[in-house]
Amino acid sequence: MDQPISYRVRLPDEHDPRGPDGKGWNRIAIFGLGPYDRCTLMPKTRQAALDTLRGMARYGSITSYEECSNGKSPCHTCPVANKAREEWNNNWHIREDLQQNVWLLGDIEKAFSGFGYAYKNWAALLFDVEVPMLKRMNDAHGFYWIDDSERSDK
């Protein structure tokens, strides 16, 4: 049987203060990290959400994700991973307003004036919708993200 997918990101167990070249680190970052796993399905930032969709979450900043709410249980038993999500509609696009609300919208030409749904952040969107890997575009209203894998107007 295949191993179930793990959505957890963990800090490396061993830390070498000499750095990758053996001569020491040349910069310092100070932030608190608890001994908790982080869930890639609960990103705190736009970049973390996009990294999750690209399958690159394990290479980003571990502090960009919320703490795992499932404890030490396997990811495939977690309600976050197993929640039924709405299928992506190829006519949708995503925009982010100045207050960091994430909008799932229909007609690209109408931008924010079109019909859509607002989410308080990217994690809330990923919790409700099965979002595919996205491509960033821009127009007179700003940046937006689309799934261009099946668009007919490529």
C-alpha positions in Angstrom: 0.0 0.0 0.0 1.3 3.5 -0.8 2.2 5.8 2.0 -0.5 8.4 2.7 0.4 12.0 1.8 1.8 14.1 4.6 0.9 17.7 4.6 3.2 18.4 7.6 6.3 20.5 7.4 8.9 19.9 10.1 12.1 21.6 11.1 15.2 19.5 10.5 16.2 17.4 13.6 19.8 18.4 13.4 21.1 22.0 13.2 24.7 22.6 12.1 25.7 26.2 13.2 28.6 26.1 10.8 26.3 26.5 7.9 26.3 24.8 4.5 29.9 25.8 3.7 31.3 25.0 7.1 32.4 28.5 7.8 29.4 29.8 9.6 26.2 31.6 8.7 26.4 35.2 7.4 22.9 36.3 8.5 20.5 35.8 11.4 16.8 35.5 11.7 15.1 35.7 15.1 11.6 34.3 15.4 10.0 31.9 17.7 9.4 28.3 16.6 7.5 25.9 18.8 8.1 22.2 18.6 5.0 21.9 16.5 4.5 20.5 13.0 3.0 23.0 10.5 0.2 22.2 8.1 0.7 23.2 4.4 -3.0 23.2 3.9 -3.2 26.2 6.3 -1.0 28.9 4.8 -0.7 32.3 6.4 0.4 34.2 3.3 -0.3 34.4 -0.4 3.2 33.1 -1.2 2.7 30.1 1.1 -0.6 29.3 -0.5 0.9 29.5 -4.0 3.8 27.3 -2.8 1.3 24.7 -1.5 -0.5 24.7 -4.9 2.8 24.3 -6.7 3.9 21.4 -4.4 6.8 23.5 -3.1 5.6 24.1 0.4 8.3 22.0 2.0 11.0 24.4 0.5 9.4 27.7 1.8 9.4 29.3 5.2 8.1 27.0 7.9 6.6 29.9 9.8 4.3 30.7 6.8 1.9 27.9 7.9 -0.4 27.5 10.9 0.4 24.8 13.5 -1.0 21.3 12.8 -4.3 20.9 14.5 -4.2 17.1 14.3 -1.4 16.5 16.8 0.6 13.4 16.1 -2.1 11.7 14.2 -1.4 10.9 10.5 -2.4 13.5 8.0 -4.8 11.2 6.2 -7.0 11.2 9.4 -7.1 15.0 9.7 -10.4 16.8 9.1 -8.5 19.6 7.3 -7.1 17.2 4.7 -10.3 15.2 4.4 -12.8 18.0 4.1 -14.9 17.9 0.9 -14.0 20.9 -1.2 -15.9 22.5 -4.1 -14.5 21.6 -7.5 -12.7 24.3 -9.4 -14.6 25.9 -12.2 -12.3 26.8 -15.1 -14.1 30.2 -15.5 -13.1 31.3 -12.0 -10.2 33.6 -11.2 -8.8 34.8 -7.9 -8.0 38.4 -6.8 -6.8 39.8 -3.6 -8.0 43.2 -2.4 -6.0 45.8 -0.4 -7.2 44.3 2.9 -5.8 40.9 1.9 -9.3 39.5 1.4 -9.2 36.8 -1.3 -11.9 36.9 -3.9 -13.1 33.9 -6.0 -14.6 35.6 -9.0 -16.2 34.7 -12.4 -15.7 37.1 -15.3 -12.2 38.3 -15.6 -13.2 41.5 -17.4 -15.6 42.5 -14.6 -12.8 42.1 -12.0 -14.1 43.0 -8.5 -17.5 44.2 -9.9 -18.4 40.7 -11.0 -20.1 38.0 -9.0 -17.9 36.2 -6.6 -17.2 35.0 -3.1 -14.9 36.7 -0.5 -12.6 34.7 1.8 -10.8 36.3 4.8 -7.5 34.8 3.6 -5.9 32.2 1.3 -6.2 29.4 3.9 -10.0 29.9 4.0 -10.1 29.7 0.2 -8.0 26.5 0.2 -10.2 25.0 2.9 -13.4 25.4 0.8 -12.3 25.1 -2.8 -10.1 22.5 -4.6 -7.8 25.1 -6.1 -5.4 24.0 -8.9 -1.9 25.3 -9.6 -2.4 28.9 -10.6 -0.8 31.3 -13.1 -0.4 35.0 -12.2 -1.8 37.5 -14.7 -2.4 41.3 -14.5 -4.8 43.8 -16.0 -5.9 47.4 -15.3 -7.4 46.2 -12.0 -4.2 44.6 -10.7 -3.0 41.0 -10.4 -5.2 38.0 -10.6 -4.6 34.2 -10.7 -6.1 31.7 -13.1 -5.8 28.0 -13.9 -4.6 28.1 -17.4 -4.2 24.4 -17.9 -7.5 24.0 -19.7 -8.3 27.5 -21.0 -9.5 27.7 -24.5 -8.2 31.3 -25.1 -4.5 30.5 -24.6 
